[in-house]
């Protein structure tokens, strides 16, 4: 099994990122279930706006799309900005929208049989709203969701602490992250053995 984490922080590497830190923790949990993975920071790539598989003119999305299609599990990691997923996350969802019209020989989108998970960080409330937004978009384009498919951390309102600045991972986050990895891996293996029927 393979997993791909698309980190949707606004900051390109090597800037520190709470979203990246939580994505690393999720991927470490996947590794405990023999799921190999890769973390990609989307801001490091020139992903053009649009809803096509390839927007041309040096668009970096086609290469990232190949990684998405090669993975059994997709993790979208995003910060909360103004109560919403980041603009980078929204762009990823818009580019994934093209998968609705890309189908296999039996009429199924290539994303059918793939499992989606979400990681959210922020200093205000909003993790449930953000995960709901991302879940809906991913499910609309064909991804499946396991129970407990999100892990998140939100700091106290009006405070400046970032997730990456914590001395240790809170137990609630650690246990939720472990459950996400276990459930997503279980569902991905089931779908690999028993694909969805043809459309």
N, C-alpha and C positions, 0 to 999 in steps of 0.2 A: 504494500500500500504506500501511496505517496500523498503528501500534503503540501500545499502551497499557501504561504501567508503573504497577503498583499497589505503592507503597512501604509495607511493613508494619512500619516502625519503631514503637515504642511512643510516640514523641514527636510531638506535634502541631507544626505550623509555628508560629513560625519557628525552632524549636530545631534545632541542627545535627544531622545524621544521616549516619552512614557508609553506611547502606543507600541513602539518597537520592543520595549522591555516586556510588556505583557504578552506580545506575540512570541517572544523568545520563550517565555514560561509555558505558553500553550504548546509550542512545538516540542519542548522538553517532555511534556506529558504525552504527546503523541509518540515520541521515541520510546517511551516505556511500553507501548503497545506494538512495537516493531513497525511503526510508520515513519518512513524517511521523509525529510522535508527540506524546504528552502524558504527563506524569508527574502522578500523583495520590497524595497522601499520605493513606492510608486513615484514619489517626487524626484527620484534620481533619473527618471526616464521622461522623454518628451512624448507624453500621451496626449494626443490632440483631442479637442472637443468633438463630439459627434456620436452618432448611433450606428456607425458602420464598422465592419470587421477591420477595414483598413482605410484610414483617411488620407493616405498618400503623403508625399512630400516629407519623408523622414519620420513619419508617425511610428512611435515605439510600441504601440499597442499590439500589433500582430505578433511580435516576439513574446510579449507577456501572455497573450491569448494562448499561444502554444503551450506555455507552462500551465495555464489554467486547465486546458484540455488534457494534459498529461497527468494531472493530479486526480486523485480519488476524493480528496477533501480540500475545500477552499476555506481559508480563514481570512476574513476581512477585519483588520484592526484599525479603529478610527478614534480620534479624539472627539469630544463634544465641543462644538463652536456655536454659540448663540442658540443652544438647545437643539442643534441639528448635527448630523454627521458632517465631517469636514467636506470642503469643496472637492478635495481629491477623491474622497470616497464616492461622492455623487458622480464624479466623472467616470470612475470605475463602473458604477452601476449603469450609467448611460452607455458605456462601451459594451458591457455585457448584454445590453438590450438587443444587440445585433444577433445574439444567439437564438432569439425567437424564430428567426427565419433561416437558420442554418441547421439542417436536419440530416440524419443518417439515412441509409437506404430504406429503412422502415418508417420513415416519417417522424422520428423522435429527435428533438433538439439534442445536440451533442452533450449538453449539460445534464440530461436525464441520467440518473444513476450516480450522480456526483452529490456529495454531501457538503452543506455550507455551515460554517460556524462564524461567530462574531465576537470580537473583543473590543470593549469600550472603556476609555479613560476620560476623566474630566474633573474639574474642581467645583462643579455644581451638579445638582440633580439633573436627570435627563437620560440616564442609561437605558431605561425601559423604552422611552420614546425613540431613542436613536436605534436601539436594536430592532424595534418594531419596523421602523422605516427600512432598515437594511434587509431584515428578514423578508419583508414583502417584495422588495425588488429582486432578491435572489430567488425566491420561490416563483415569482412571475416568469423568470427566464429559465426555469427548469430544475433548480437545485432542490434537494430534499433537506429537511431539518430534523435532527434528532431531538429528543427531549433534552432540555437544558443546554441548548446550543449557543448560549452566550455566557461569557464571563466579563465582569466589569469591576471597576473601582471608581468611585467618585468621592472627592474630598469634601470637607466641610465647606458650606457656602461662604463666599467672600473671604476665603483664605488662599494663601499662595503656594501651598504644598503640592508638588507634582508626584505622581506615582513613582517616577524614577528616583525621587529623592527619599523614599521611605527606606529605613534601615533594614526592614524585613517585610516579607509579603504577609499581609493579614491572613489569618487562618481561613476566614470565609472566602477570600479570593482564591487561595490555594486549593481548597476543597472543591469549589465550583469549577475551577480550571481543570482539575483532575476528572471530575464528572463529565465535563464537556468532551474531553479527549476520549474517555472510555465509551461514551454513548455514540459519538460521531464515528469512531472506528468500528464499533459494532454494526451500525447502520450501513456504513460503506462496504463492509464485508458481506452483509446480507444482500445488498444491491448488486455487488459484483457477482455473486452466485446466482441471483434471481433477478435479472433485469426487468425493468418495466415493460409491459406489453407494447407492441407496435401501435402507433396512433391510427 
